[in-house]
Amino acid sequence: MATEVLERLRDAQNRHDLDAFVGSQQVRENWAEVFAGVPDFHAELLRSAHEDDTGWAEWRWRGTRVDGTRLDMRGVTIFGVREDRIVWGRLYLEDVEVAGQDIDQAVQHMARGAK
């Protein structure tokens, strides 16, 4: 089931377990870079759902980068799962804005563009 695979992914991320990232060497290299750059990286799987072989997940990723700046990202991933493994993925995550637009400003920007 796709949601179980997502939970295993979260657990592997929180253990910083590179051996859990089997298959694509690029995926393993990407996570090695994340764990090196954010030694206290922590993933929260806020919500997940699945339909057939596709899983959707809402994430919060946090930690402190080696330069002392904070990592605080939220967003959604969509994964294709086959035979209990992730075979493809799309990530839609972005930094959480501490001081940014409120919802009214964001809607105005979306509807009318930058002023």
Backbone as numpy.savetxt, mean C-alpha at the origin, in Angstrom:
# Nx Ny Nz CAx CAy CAz Cx Cy Cz
-8.50 -17.67 -1.06 -9.35 -16.49 -1.06 -8.46 -15.24 -1.06
-8.81 -14.25 -1.84 -7.98 -13.06 -2.01 -7.77 -12.30 -0.71
-8.77 -12.22 0.16 -8.58 -11.47 1.41 -7.54 -12.14 2.31
-7.47 -13.46 2.29 -6.44 -14.15 3.08 -5.05 -13.85 2.54
-4.92 -13.77 1.23 -3.65 -13.42 0.62 -3.24 -12.01 1.03
-4.19 -11.08 1.06 -3.90 -9.71 1.47 -3.46 -9.65 2.93
-4.08 -10.45 3.78 -3.67 -10.50 5.19 -2.25 -11.06 5.32
-1.92 -12.06 4.53 -0.55 -12.59 4.55 0.44 -11.55 4.05
0.04 -10.77 3.05 0.90 -9.70 2.56 1.16 -8.69 3.67
0.10 -8.27 4.36 0.25 -7.33 5.47 1.21 -7.89 6.52
1.02 -9.14 6.88 1.88 -9.76 7.90 3.34 -9.80 7.45
3.57 -10.14 6.19 4.94 -10.17 5.65 5.55 -8.77 5.66
4.75 -7.76 5.30 5.25 -6.38 5.32 5.64 -5.99 6.74
4.82 -6.33 7.71 5.09 -5.93 9.09 6.25 -6.70 9.72
6.51 -7.89 9.23 7.69 -8.65 9.69 8.93 -8.26 8.91
8.77 -7.47 7.85 9.85 -7.12 6.93 10.47 -8.40 6.38
9.64 -9.33 5.99 10.02 -10.67 5.59 10.20 -10.74 4.08
11.40 -10.47 3.62 11.66 -10.49 2.18 11.48 -11.88 1.58
11.68 -12.92 2.37 11.51 -14.28 1.85 10.05 -14.57 1.50
9.13 -13.79 2.03 7.71 -13.98 1.70 7.37 -13.44 0.31
8.24 -12.58 -0.24 7.98 -11.97 -1.55 8.64 -12.81 -2.63
8.02 -13.93 -2.94 8.57 -14.85 -3.94 7.91 -14.58 -5.28
8.57 -15.01 -6.32 8.03 -14.83 -7.66 8.82 -13.77 -8.40
8.31 -12.56 -8.42 8.95 -11.47 -9.14 10.13 -10.91 -8.35
11.31 -10.98 -8.95 12.50 -10.41 -8.31 12.34 -8.91 -8.10
11.65 -8.24 -9.02 11.45 -6.79 -8.90 10.63 -6.44 -7.66
9.61 -7.25 -7.37 8.80 -7.00 -6.17 9.67 -7.12 -4.93
10.48 -8.15 -4.86 11.37 -8.35 -3.72 12.35 -7.17 -3.59
12.92 -6.72 -4.71 13.83 -5.58 -4.68 13.13 -4.31 -4.22
11.89 -4.13 -4.67 11.13 -2.94 -4.26 10.93 -2.93 -2.74
10.50 -4.08 -2.18 10.27 -4.13 -0.74 11.57 -4.05 0.05
12.65 -4.58 -0.49 13.95 -4.44 0.18 14.32 -2.96 0.30
14.06 -2.21 -0.75 14.35 -0.77 -0.72 13.45 -0.04 0.28
12.17 -0.41 0.31 11.25 0.21 1.28 11.72 -0.08 2.71
12.02 -1.33 3.02 12.42 -1.70 4.37 13.74 -1.05 4.76
14.66 -0.89 3.81 15.94 -0.22 4.10 15.72 1.28 4.33
14.83 1.87 3.55 14.59 3.31 3.64 13.65 3.70 4.77
12.82 2.76 5.23 11.86 3.01 6.31 11.97 1.81 7.27
12.99 1.83 8.14 13.26 0.65 8.98 12.12 0.23 9.90
11.24 1.17 10.24 10.11 0.81 11.11 8.79 0.79 10.33
8.87 0.49 9.03 7.68 0.43 8.18 6.62 -0.45 8.83
5.38 0.06 8.82 4.25 -0.69 9.36 3.05 -0.51 8.43
2.38 -1.62 8.12 1.21 -1.60 7.24 -0.03 -1.93 8.03
-1.08 -1.14 7.83 -2.40 -1.45 8.38 -3.31 -1.78 7.20
-3.94 -2.92 7.26 -4.94 -3.31 6.29 -6.28 -2.87 6.86
-6.78 -1.73 6.40 -7.96 -1.13 6.99 -9.25 -1.86 6.58
-9.34 -2.20 5.31 -10.51 -2.92 4.79 -10.07 -3.73 3.58
-10.79 -4.79 3.35 -10.51 -5.56 2.14 -11.78 -6.24 1.67
-11.79 -6.55 0.40 -12.92 -7.25 -0.21 -12.37 -8.04 -1.38
-13.16 -8.98 -1.83 -12.73 -9.75 -3.00 -13.94 -10.15 -3.82
-13.66 -10.38 -5.07 -14.64 -10.97 -5.98 -13.86 -11.88 -6.91
-14.22 -13.14 -6.90 -13.52 -14.13 -7.70 -12.02 -14.08 -7.37
-11.19 -13.78 -8.36 -9.75 -13.80 -8.15 -9.15 -12.40 -8.03
-9.95 -11.41 -7.63 -9.47 -10.04 -7.48 -9.73 -9.57 -6.06
-8.70 -8.98 -5.44 -8.84 -8.45 -4.09 -8.59 -6.95 -4.08
-9.40 -6.25 -3.31 -9.25 -4.81 -3.10 -8.86 -4.59 -1.66
-7.96 -3.67 -1.42 -7.53 -3.40 -0.04 -7.33 -1.91 0.15
-7.72 -1.44 1.34 -7.43 -0.06 1.75 -6.32 -0.16 2.78
-5.25 0.62 2.56 -4.04 0.54 3.38 -3.71 1.86 4.05
-2.99 1.76 5.15 -2.26 2.88 5.72 -0.85 2.37 5.99
0.12 3.02 5.38 1.53 2.66 5.55 2.21 3.79 6.32
2.90 3.42 7.39 3.56 4.44 8.22 4.96 4.01 8.59
5.75 4.99 9.01 7.09 4.73 9.50 7.92 6.00 9.47
9.17 5.84 9.77 10.12 6.95 9.75 11.24 6.60 8.78
11.45 7.47 7.81 12.52 7.25 6.84 13.88 7.45 7.51
14.92 6.91 6.90 16.26 7.02 7.49 16.71 8.48 7.61
16.13 9.38 6.82 16.50 10.79 6.95 15.69 11.51 8.04
14.84 10.76 8.76 14.06 11.32 9.86 12.68 11.81 9.48
12.35 11.87 8.19 11.02 12.32 7.79 10.02 11.18 7.95
8.77 11.57 8.15 7.71 10.58 8.37 7.15 10.07 7.04
6.87 8.79 7.02 6.10 8.18 5.94 4.70 7.99 6.48
3.72 8.51 5.79 2.31 8.32 6.16 1.52 8.35 4.86
1.20 7.16 4.36 0.49 7.03 3.10 -0.79 6.25 3.32
-1.81 6.60 2.53 -3.06 5.86 2.51 -3.47 5.65 1.07
-4.23 4.60 0.87 -4.73 4.37 -0.47 -5.25 2.96 -0.65
-5.42 2.61 -1.91 -6.06 1.35 -2.28 -5.13 0.58 -3.21
-5.16 -0.73 -3.05 -4.49 -1.61 -4.00 -5.52 -2.58 -4.55
-5.27 -3.00 -5.77 -6.10 -4.03 -6.40 -5.13 -5.12 -6.86
-5.41 -6.35 -6.45 -4.53 -7.46 -6.77 -5.30 -8.58 -7.45
-4.65 -9.19 -8.43 -5.15 -10.42 -9.00 -4.51 -11.58 -8.26
-5.32 -12.55 -7.88 -4.83 -13.69 -7.11 -5.15 -14.97 -7.87
-4.13 -15.80 -7.99 -4.31 -17.10 -8.63 -3.51 -18.12 -7.85
-4.13 -19.24 -7.56 -3.47 -20.32 -6.81 -2.83 -19.80 -5.53
-3.58 -18.96 -4.81 -3.17 -18.46 -3.50 -1.96 -17.53 -3.53
-1.71 -16.90 -4.71 -0.59 -15.97 -4.84 -1.03 -14.74 -5.62
-0.40 -13.62 -5.32 -0.64 -12.39 -6.08 0.09 -12.51 -7.40
-0.64 -12.32 -8.50 -0.03 -12.44 -9.83 0.05 -11.09 -10.56
-0.70 -10.12 -10.10 -0.59 -8.76 -10.63 -1.14 -7.80 -9.58
-0.76 -6.54 -9.71 -1.25 -5.55 -8.76 -1.20 -4.14 -9.29
-2.07 -3.32 -8.75 -2.10 -1.88 -9.02 -2.15 -1.18 -7.67
-1.33 -0.17 -7.50 -1.26 0.56 -6.24 -1.69 1.99 -6.47
-2.64 2.45 -5.66 -3.13 3.82 -5.71 -2.99 4.40 -4.31
-1.78 4.80 -3.94 -1.51 5.32 -2.61 -0.88 6.70 -2.74
-1.11 7.54 -1.74 -0.48 8.85 -1.75 -0.24 9.29 -0.32
0.64 10.28 -0.19 0.95 10.82 1.12 -0.28 11.45 1.76
-0.42 11.25 3.06 -1.49 11.91 3.81 -1.05 13.36 4.00
-1.92 14.28 3.63 -1.62 15.70 3.79 -2.02 16.15 5.19
-1.05 16.69 5.91 -1.34 17.18 7.25 -2.05 18.53 7.16
-1.54 19.40 6.35 -2.17 20.71 6.16 -2.38 20.88 4.66
-3.55 20.61 4.23 -3.83 20.71 2.80 -5.24 21.21 2.57
-5.75 20.89 1.42 -7.09 21.32 1.06 -8.13 20.61 1.94
-9.20 21.35 2.24 -10.33 20.67 2.85 -11.18 20.10 1.72
-12.22 19.40 2.04 -13.02 18.73 1.01 -13.65 19.71 0.02
-14.09 20.87 0.52 -14.68 21.87 -0.38 -13.66 22.36 -1.40
-12.44 22.62 -0.95 -11.39 23.07 -1.86 -11.04 21.97 -2.86
-11.00 20.74 -2.40 -10.67 19.63 -3.29 -11.73 19.46 -4.37
-13.00 19.61 -4.01 -14.07 19.50 -5.00 -14.00 20.65 -5.99
-13.75 21.85 -5.52 -13.60 23.00 -6.42 -12.47 22.77 -7.39
-11.35 22.27 -6.88 -10.20 22.00 -7.75 -10.53 20.93 -8.79
-11.21 19.90 -8.37 -11.57 18.82 -9.27 -12.53 19.32 -10.34
-13.48 20.14 -9.96 -14.50 20.61 -10.89 -14.01 21.71 -11.82
-13.13 22.58 -11.30 -12.75 23.78 -12.07 -11.27 23.87 -12.39
-10.46 23.03 -11.78 -9.01 23.09 -12.03 -8.36 24.10 -11.09
-7.07 24.23 -11.25 -6.28 25.13 -10.40 -6.58 26.58 -10.75
-6.55 27.42 -9.74 -6.78 28.85 -9.97 -5.53 29.61 -9.65
